[in-house]
Amino acid sequence: MSKATGRKKSRNALLGMTLGLIAAGCAGSQPPIEPVDHVELKRFMGDWYVIASIPTFLEKDAYNAVENYALNDDGSIATTFTFRKGSFDGKKKIYTPTGFVTDTDSNAVWGMRFVWPIKADYRIAYLDEGYSRTIIARNKRDYVWIMARNPTIADSEYDELVRLIDELGYDTSKLRKVPHLW
C-alpha cells in the first residue's frame, strides 16, 4: 500500500469515527454527566495509560494504549494516542487529535477534534487528588476511558472506578481491559 493510500485510509477512519461520535451525541435523553469541579491543566498533562474502556472502533483491539497530553501556548491540548493493534507486537498506531477546553471555569470539559471543525464531547468525570487516576466520559455514554499514570492499578481501585462508571449510567458490561506489557 502506498503512503498516500495509507494516509487516505487513516483520514477516512478518523472522519468516520468523528461522524459516529457526532451522530451518537445527537441522540439520548439522559442528563449531562457532571465533570469534576476543577482540573489543574498543567498537572493533568503527561502520559495516561488506558486501563480499560468502552472503546471506539479504532481502539477495539488496542494493546499498550497510552494517551499523552501537552498544553500548547494557545491553551489547546496537543494529544497523542498510541497503541499496538491486535497484540503487543502489533502495528503501532498513532492518532493526534487536539483538545480544546470548553469550560474554562472547571477545565474539565473539552472538545476533542480529530477532524476539523468537529469537536467530540470529552469530560473529566473523575480525577483523584493525586492526579493518578481518571475517568473520561461522554454525555452520550457511548465511550468511556479509565486511565492511570501507571499501566496497572489495584483490583480494588479498578472495581471502584467501574462502580463510578456504572453510576454515570454506562453499561459496564461493555468495558474492555486494555492489556499492558512494558
C-alpha positions as CSV (number, residue, x, y, z in Angstrom):
1,M,0.0,0.0,0.0
2,S,1.3,3.4,-0.9
3,K,1.8,6.1,1.8
4,A,-0.9,8.2,0.1
5,T,-3.4,5.3,0.3
6,G,-2.5,4.7,3.9
7,R,-3.0,8.4,4.8
8,K,-6.3,8.4,2.9
9,K,-7.5,5.3,4.9
10,S,-6.4,6.9,8.2
11,R,-8.2,10.1,7.3
12,N,-11.3,8.2,6.3
13,A,-11.2,6.2,9.5
14,L,-10.9,9.4,11.6
15,L,-13.7,11.1,9.6
16,G,-15.9,8.0,10.2
17,M,-15.2,8.0,13.9
18,T,-15.8,11.7,14.2
19,L,-19.1,11.4,12.4
20,G,-20.1,8.5,14.5
21,L,-19.3,10.4,17.7
22,I,-21.5,13.3,16.4
23,A,-24.4,11.1,15.4
24,A,-24.2,9.3,18.8
25,G,-24.1,12.7,20.6
26,C,-27.3,13.9,18.9
27,A,-29.5,11.2,20.5
28,G,-30.3,10.2,24.0
29,S,-32.2,11.8,26.9
30,Q,-30.0,11.2,30.0
31,P,-28.9,14.2,32.0
32,P,-25.4,15.6,31.2
33,I,-22.5,14.0,33.0
34,E,-21.2,16.3,35.7
35,P,-17.5,16.9,35.3
36,V,-15.1,17.3,38.3
37,D,-15.1,20.7,39.9
38,H,-11.7,21.7,38.7
39,V,-8.7,20.4,36.8
40,E,-5.2,22.0,37.1
41,L,-4.3,21.6,33.4
42,K,-0.6,21.6,34.0
43,R,-0.9,18.7,36.5
44,F,-3.2,16.8,34.1
45,M,-0.7,16.9,31.2
46,G,1.6,14.0,30.5
47,D,1.1,10.2,30.0
48,W,-2.1,8.4,30.9
49,Y,-2.2,4.6,30.4
50,V,-5.6,3.4,29.2
51,I,-6.6,0.8,31.8
52,A,-10.0,0.0,30.4
53,S,-12.5,1.5,28.0
54,I,-15.7,1.1,26.2
55,P,-13.7,1.6,23.0
56,T,-14.2,3.4,19.8
57,F,-13.9,1.2,16.7
58,L,-10.3,2.5,16.2
59,E,-9.1,1.1,19.6
60,K,-11.2,-2.1,19.9
61,D,-8.1,-4.3,19.7
62,A,-5.6,-2.0,21.4
63,Y,-2.6,-3.1,23.5
64,N,-0.3,-0.8,25.5
65,A,-2.6,2.1,24.9
66,V,-1.3,5.5,26.1
67,E,-2.8,9.0,25.8
68,N,-0.4,11.9,26.2
69,Y,-1.5,15.5,26.7
70,A,0.7,18.6,26.3
71,L,-0.6,22.1,26.8
72,N,0.0,24.4,23.8
73,D,0.8,28.1,24.2
74,D,-2.7,29.0,22.8
75,G,-4.4,26.9,25.5
76,S,-5.2,24.0,23.2
77,I,-4.1,20.5,24.2
78,A,-1.8,18.5,21.9
79,T,-2.9,14.9,22.2
80,T,-1.0,11.8,21.1
81,F,-2.8,8.5,21.4
82,T,-0.6,5.4,20.7
83,F,-1.2,1.7,20.9
84,R,-0.3,-1.6,19.3
85,K,-3.1,-3.1,17.1
86,G,-4.0,-6.7,17.9
87,S,-1.1,-7.7,20.1
88,F,1.9,-6.4,22.0
89,D,3.9,-6.8,18.8
90,G,1.2,-5.5,16.5
91,K,1.5,-2.5,14.3
92,K,1.9,0.8,16.2
93,K,-1.0,3.2,15.7
94,I,-0.7,6.9,16.5
95,Y,-3.5,9.5,16.5
96,T,-3.0,13.1,17.2
97,P,-6.3,14.9,17.9
98,T,-6.4,18.4,19.5
99,G,-8.2,19.1,22.7
100,F,-9.9,22.4,23.4
101,V,-11.1,23.4,26.9
102,T,-14.7,24.4,26.5
103,D,-15.5,25.1,30.2
104,T,-12.7,27.3,31.5
105,D,-14.2,27.6,34.9
106,S,-13.5,23.9,35.6
107,N,-11.1,22.9,32.8
108,A,-12.9,19.6,32.9
109,V,-15.0,19.7,29.7
110,W,-13.1,19.6,26.4
111,G,-13.9,19.3,22.8
112,M,-11.6,16.7,21.2
113,R,-11.0,17.4,17.5
114,F,-10.0,14.5,15.2
115,V,-11.2,16.2,12.0
116,W,-11.8,19.9,11.6
117,P,-14.2,21.5,12.5
118,I,-15.8,18.8,14.6
119,K,-15.1,18.6,18.4
120,A,-16.3,15.5,20.2
121,D,-17.5,15.7,23.8
122,Y,-14.8,14.8,26.3
123,R,-15.5,15.1,30.1
124,I,-13.2,14.5,33.0
125,A,-15.8,12.8,35.2
126,Y,-13.5,11.6,37.9
127,L,-9.9,12.6,38.9
128,D,-8.3,11.6,42.2
129,E,-6.5,14.1,44.3
130,G,-3.0,12.9,43.3
131,Y,-3.9,13.1,39.5
132,S,-3.0,9.4,39.2
133,R,-6.4,8.0,38.1
134,T,-9.1,9.5,35.9
135,I,-12.4,8.6,34.1
136,I,-13.0,10.3,30.8
137,A,-16.7,10.2,29.9
138,R,-19.2,11.4,27.3
139,N,-22.7,12.7,27.7
140,K,-23.9,10.1,25.2
141,R,-22.5,7.3,27.4
142,D,-21.2,5.5,24.3
143,Y,-17.5,5.6,25.1
144,V,-15.6,5.9,28.4
145,W,-12.0,5.5,29.5
146,I,-10.3,4.6,32.8
147,M,-6.8,5.9,32.7
148,A,-3.9,6.0,35.2
149,R,-0.4,7.3,35.4
150,N,0.8,3.7,35.6
151,P,0.0,0.8,33.3
152,T,-1.7,-1.2,36.2
153,I,-3.9,-0.3,39.2
154,A,-5.0,-2.4,42.1
155,D,-8.1,-4.5,41.6
156,S,-9.9,-2.6,44.4
157,E,-9.2,0.7,42.6
158,Y,-10.4,-0.7,39.3
159,D,-13.6,-2.0,40.9
160,E,-14.3,1.4,42.4
161,L,-13.8,3.1,39.1
162,V,-16.1,0.6,37.4
163,R,-18.7,1.3,40.1
164,L,-18.4,5.1,39.4
165,I,-18.9,4.4,35.6
166,D,-22.0,2.4,36.4
167,E,-23.3,5.3,38.5
168,L,-22.8,7.6,35.5
169,G,-25.3,5.5,33.5
170,Y,-22.9,3.4,31.4
171,D,-23.4,-0.3,30.5
172,T,-20.2,-1.6,32.3
173,S,-20.5,-5.0,30.6
174,K,-19.1,-3.3,27.6
175,L,-15.8,-2.3,29.4
176,R,-12.7,-3.9,28.0
177,K,-9.5,-4.0,30.0
178,V,-6.5,-2.9,27.9
179,P,-3.6,-5.3,28.0
180,H,-0.3,-3.7,29.0
181,L,3.2,-5.2,28.9
182,W,6.1,-2.8,29.4
